[in-house]
Amino acid sequence: MKTVVNLTEKSVIRDIEKVLDNYSYYPYRQAFAIPDLRQELIAYVLSRIPCLYSAVEHEKAYSHSYELPRQPLEQQLHLENLIHQGILFIMQEKSDWIRRHICETLNVGCEASHWFG
């Protein structure tokens, strides 16, 4: 039995990780470590490019043994540009929420301990 797999999605996720590696930890990588924001970035990019699907054996559907064919440089640069645009768009669009969420996670361990009385 075969399963349809979105090859483009796996490639986009891998490229997003590569692009984010070039951004500073705070606030970019920290913000996009939040699953909802990461999904929003993936959706932003996927909605702006054509997707390629493939039918693969069901057992291989969840492995990483398949990939998109190598893209020409122009397409790769276009994809990277879309990722940068998506990062900036989401950071601007959700800046207040991101700031609050990141500050909450930073301040969790910063409270004084009541253990010592």
Backbone bond lengths (Angstrom), bond angles and torsions (degrees), N, CA, C in turn:
res aa  C-N    CA-C-N  psi(-1)  N-CA   C-N-CA  omega(-1)  CA-C   N-CA-C  phi
1 M - - - 1.445 - - 1.539 108.83 -
2 K 1.315 115.63 140.73 1.465 120.49 -177.82 1.523 110.29 -108.49
3 T 1.323 114.38 153.10 1.462 122.57 178.23 1.519 108.20 -124.49
4 V 1.318 116.91 140.44 1.463 121.51 177.52 1.528 108.45 -83.32
5 V 1.326 115.82 129.53 1.464 122.01 -177.00 1.527 109.10 -123.45
6 N 1.328 115.88 136.45 1.464 121.70 176.71 1.529 108.07 -84.26
7 L 1.318 116.81 100.69 1.465 121.27 -179.23 1.523 111.36 -69.21
8 T 1.313 116.96 -32.61 1.462 121.29 -177.49 1.523 110.63 -64.92
9 E 1.322 117.12 -40.50 1.465 120.66 -178.37 1.529 111.06 -59.60
10 K 1.319 116.88 -46.18 1.468 119.73 179.61 1.526 111.34 -61.78
11 S 1.313 116.56 -39.74 1.454 121.25 179.01 1.532 110.97 -66.76
12 V 1.328 116.62 -42.83 1.468 121.30 179.89 1.524 110.48 -63.31
13 I 1.319 117.38 -43.16 1.468 120.84 179.16 1.528 109.98 -60.33
14 R 1.316 116.77 -44.26 1.470 121.02 179.14 1.533 110.71 -62.95
15 D 1.344 116.72 -42.42 1.467 120.27 -179.57 1.523 111.94 -69.71
16 I 1.321 117.89 -34.73 1.470 121.16 176.08 1.523 109.58 -61.42
17 E 1.310 116.68 -43.89 1.464 120.10 178.50 1.524 111.56 -60.96
18 K 1.340 116.60 -41.59 1.471 120.18 178.64 1.528 111.24 -63.70
19 V 1.337 116.45 -44.32 1.464 120.09 -178.98 1.526 110.26 -66.29
20 L 1.326 117.42 -44.12 1.470 120.10 -179.36 1.528 111.92 -63.53
21 D 1.324 117.44 -27.11 1.471 120.25 177.43 1.527 111.61 -61.23
22 N 1.328 117.37 -22.01 1.462 121.36 179.45 1.523 113.22 -89.87
23 Y 1.321 117.09 -3.97 1.463 121.81 177.95 1.524 109.21 -96.11
24 S 1.322 115.35 159.17 1.459 119.32 178.21 1.525 109.75 -69.64
25 Y 1.335 114.52 154.89 1.463 119.45 -179.47 1.526 110.69 -60.78
26 Y 1.328 115.92 -49.99 1.460 120.60 178.71 1.503 109.22 -103.65
27 P 1.259 121.49 126.79 1.461 128.41 0.64 1.525 113.35 -98.86
28 Y 1.333 118.17 -7.77 1.460 120.96 -168.36 1.532 114.15 -65.93
29 R 1.311 117.41 -62.38 1.470 118.82 -176.97 1.516 110.39 -65.10
30 Q 1.335 116.33 -35.05 1.456 119.52 178.17 1.532 110.21 -64.79
31 A 1.313 117.28 -42.53 1.464 121.06 179.84 1.526 110.75 -65.17
32 F 1.323 117.48 -45.32 1.460 119.85 -176.22 1.521 113.25 -83.22
33 A 1.326 116.87 4.37 1.456 120.70 167.76 1.527 109.43 -80.69
34 I 1.327 116.71 -15.33 1.464 121.95 176.33 1.533 106.99 -73.41
35 P 1.323 117.78 120.78 1.472 120.56 -173.57 1.533 114.75 -53.38
36 D 1.328 118.36 -40.62 1.470 120.20 -179.21 1.520 111.73 -63.79
37 L 1.325 117.19 -41.62 1.465 120.18 179.15 1.519 111.06 -70.30
38 R 1.328 116.73 -38.08 1.471 120.29 177.61 1.526 109.41 -61.14
39 Q 1.333 117.32 -44.38 1.465 121.10 178.76 1.524 111.19 -63.96
40 E 1.321 116.56 -38.08 1.460 120.39 178.73 1.530 110.88 -63.74
41 L 1.333 116.61 -39.74 1.463 120.66 177.88 1.528 110.68 -66.81
42 I 1.317 117.04 -42.79 1.464 120.66 177.89 1.533 109.77 -60.15
43 A 1.325 116.68 -45.36 1.465 121.03 179.76 1.526 111.02 -64.53
44 Y 1.336 117.09 -39.02 1.465 121.59 178.66 1.530 109.92 -57.49
45 V 1.314 116.15 -48.06 1.467 120.20 -177.24 1.529 111.03 -71.22
46 L 1.333 117.47 -46.67 1.461 120.36 -177.26 1.523 112.65 -62.59
47 S 1.325 117.18 -30.17 1.464 119.29 -179.01 1.528 112.06 -74.71
48 R 1.326 117.09 -7.74 1.465 121.04 -177.08 1.525 114.37 -113.52
49 I 1.334 116.49 5.36 1.464 120.18 178.82 1.533 109.43 -134.83
50 P 1.326 116.58 155.20 1.472 118.46 174.95 1.529 109.78 -72.34
51 C 1.320 115.89 143.70 1.465 120.32 -179.26 1.520 110.38 -103.49
52 L 1.321 115.36 146.61 1.455 122.70 178.71 1.529 107.79 -114.16
53 Y 1.324 115.73 129.05 1.463 121.74 -179.49 1.516 109.45 -115.86
54 S 1.324 114.87 156.93 1.456 120.01 177.33 1.527 108.94 -144.52
55 A 1.312 115.87 146.95 1.462 120.81 173.85 1.523 107.42 -93.41
56 V 1.318 116.12 122.41 1.464 121.12 -179.43 1.527 108.68 -127.09
57 E 1.302 115.67 161.20 1.463 120.27 176.80 1.523 109.05 -58.22
58 H 1.306 116.46 139.98 1.462 122.09 -175.64 1.535 111.98 -53.16
59 E 1.326 117.16 -38.79 1.469 121.01 -178.54 1.530 111.79 -64.78
60 K 1.331 116.93 -29.14 1.464 121.16 -177.96 1.521 113.05 -93.28
61 A 1.321 117.61 -4.22 1.470 121.80 -173.60 1.522 112.69 -60.09
62 Y 1.312 117.85 -30.73 1.463 120.04 -176.00 1.523 112.91 -108.11
63 S 1.315 116.22 6.93 1.467 119.27 175.97 1.519 108.48 -89.15
64 H 1.288 116.27 170.80 1.465 121.31 179.31 1.524 110.52 -105.90
65 S 1.333 116.34 28.92 1.454 119.96 -175.20 1.523 113.41 -85.62
66 Y 1.314 118.10 2.29 1.451 120.72 178.62 1.518 109.27 -128.43
67 E 1.306 116.56 149.63 1.460 121.68 -179.30 1.514 109.78 -147.11
68 L 1.312 114.84 167.24 1.461 120.76 173.80 1.518 109.49 -67.98
69 P 1.324 116.46 149.99 1.468 117.79 171.91 1.532 109.62 -61.28
70 R 1.285 116.65 152.48 1.472 121.68 -179.73 1.526 109.84 -56.03
71 Q 1.328 116.12 133.05 1.459 121.70 -178.46 1.524 110.96 -89.87
72 P 1.341 116.43 148.08 1.465 119.18 172.45 1.532 109.55 -62.20
73 L 1.318 116.49 155.67 1.458 122.06 -176.42 1.526 111.83 -55.59
74 E 1.318 117.53 -40.33 1.467 120.80 -178.83 1.530 111.36 -61.47
75 Q 1.328 117.24 -42.05 1.462 120.75 178.24 1.520 111.29 -68.16
76 Q 1.320 116.22 -39.22 1.463 120.28 179.21 1.527 110.68 -63.95
77 L 1.325 116.91 -42.71 1.464 120.83 177.92 1.528 111.26 -65.54
78 H 1.332 116.87 -37.92 1.465 120.84 177.01 1.528 110.02 -62.29
79 L 1.311 117.09 -44.10 1.463 121.83 179.06 1.529 110.86 -62.36
80 E 1.320 117.50 -46.55 1.463 121.09 178.88 1.523 110.77 -61.52
81 N 1.326 116.43 -39.29 1.460 121.24 178.20 1.532 110.69 -63.11
82 L 1.335 116.76 -42.32 1.461 120.41 176.94 1.526 111.59 -62.49
83 I 1.304 116.75 -38.43 1.472 120.52 178.56 1.522 109.91 -63.86
84 H 1.326 117.50 -45.92 1.471 120.86 177.62 1.529 110.54 -60.51
85 Q 1.335 116.88 -44.08 1.466 120.64 178.54 1.522 110.72 -60.99
86 G 1.326 116.55 -43.17 1.464 121.16 179.47 1.512 112.04 -63.13
87 I 1.320 116.87 -42.02 1.462 120.95 178.34 1.525 109.97 -60.15
88 L 1.317 116.51 -49.56 1.463 120.35 -178.51 1.526 111.65 -65.43
89 F 1.333 117.16 -41.33 1.458 120.89 -179.83 1.531 110.83 -61.42
90 I 1.321 116.75 -48.56 1.463 120.85 -177.94 1.521 110.70 -67.62
91 M 1.327 117.72 -39.87 1.466 120.31 178.59 1.527 110.81 -62.27
92 Q 1.317 117.84 -39.10 1.467 121.12 178.70 1.523 110.69 -73.06
93 E 1.307 116.36 -45.47 1.458 122.33 -175.94 1.532 111.74 -63.83
94 K 1.316 117.57 -36.00 1.461 122.14 -173.69 1.528 112.28 -117.95
95 S 1.310 117.44 25.31 1.466 121.11 -173.12 1.529 113.12 -57.46
96 D 1.323 117.96 -44.10 1.466 119.78 -179.88 1.523 111.36 -64.14
97 W 1.341 116.59 -45.48 1.458 120.50 179.86 1.529 110.70 -62.89
98 I 1.318 116.60 -43.20 1.470 121.11 179.81 1.518 110.27 -62.27
99 R 1.317 116.67 -46.39 1.467 120.76 -179.60 1.529 110.68 -59.07
100 R 1.329 116.35 -45.90 1.476 119.70 179.60 1.519 110.95 -64.36
101 H 1.322 116.87 -44.49 1.456 120.58 -176.91 1.530 111.53 -65.96
102 I 1.314 116.27 -44.04 1.467 119.39 179.78 1.521 110.50 -66.80
103 C 1.327 117.97 -41.07 1.469 120.91 178.48 1.521 111.20 -63.15
104 E 1.334 117.58 -37.92 1.461 120.50 177.96 1.513 110.80 -62.60
105 T 1.327 117.68 -43.07 1.458 119.81 -178.84 1.526 111.12 -70.82
106 L 1.329 117.42 -30.51 1.462 119.98 178.25 1.524 111.52 -73.59
107 N 1.318 117.03 -34.85 1.462 120.98 -175.06 1.520 114.38 -86.06
108 V 1.319 119.34 -8.59 1.453 121.82 -178.38 1.524 110.95 -58.42
109 G 1.303 118.69 -45.66 1.459 121.97 -177.43 1.517 113.70 -89.26
110 C 1.317 117.75 4.09 1.454 120.66 -174.34 1.524 113.44 -98.46
111 E 1.324 117.78 -0.97 1.450 119.74 -179.55 1.521 109.87 -77.17
112 A 1.328 114.48 150.00 1.468 119.13 178.55 1.521 109.79 -67.43
113 S 1.286 116.07 144.39 1.461 121.06 -179.11 1.521 109.33 -79.40
114 H 1.316 115.32 135.96 1.463 120.75 176.78 1.522 110.11 -96.88
115 W 1.299 117.14 1.82 1.451 123.38 -176.74 1.530 111.62 -64.50
116 F 1.345 117.05 -35.38 1.457 121.20 -177.15 1.514 112.22 -83.26
117 G 1.303 118.50 -4.93 1.456 121.44 175.65 1.444 110.50 92.32
